[in-house]
């Protein structure tokens, strides 16, 4: 199977893309690339520019930050099917955490400019992406509320 075929197969099987037309999935597959990461490989560091969006095809990624005390804290662990990197990608700000592979991982990556072009041309995907951002905000709100 070609790389584009693997990408399309992943997107078609992912719940995030369930309601999107086949041509939207095909279009996104042309913008995406597959990369691999070994355990402890850093995908990006906190403070780096947010030039890419990622989906985990297989594997797991840990997100960490260094607190005021200088100690490293785990913010989240994402596994197969998860998407990440959207905050810095969209607001052009720095990465808010360090992302490091925990296991051998296969990832889909899309560059910022390609993602922007895709979002402009595919309003169905843009709406799905907004729902993803809302889910992230609800997750953070729930986390903060549970810490009270």
Phi, psi and omega in degrees: 000138179290163177301315179299322177295320177296318179297313179300318180299317178297310183300319181295330183272352185270131182301330180301329185256004188305323184264006183269142178296154182303323181293331177291315179297318178298320179296314180297322180299328179288337180271342190265160175225154175261136174227160176243154176220139177266162178308135180078358173294133177271124178276322171198156178258151172306132181095343177295157173293149181266080186266354185218152171249142184234147166237140178269111177283319178204134178122196180211149183228134178258140179246124183231160174217159175260122182282178180302328181283352183090000180270144178281136179235137175277125179270323185193158170231123179249149183233186183319129178098342184283153175246145178206165180096008187286329185296301182293330178298317186276324185261001177063020176267179180285160175299139183269355181202169172266134178250124183226132177296136177264330182226168171305128188227145172247127186231149170260136180230138176231131180286153184308305185298323177293321179293318177300313179299318180296315180298323179295325184271342187234083182299331178297318179290321179302318178294320177297323180293322176298319177299320177300314180297322177295319176301318179297317180296319178296321178300311180296317178299317178296322179296315180295317181296322181287341180275351182293000000 
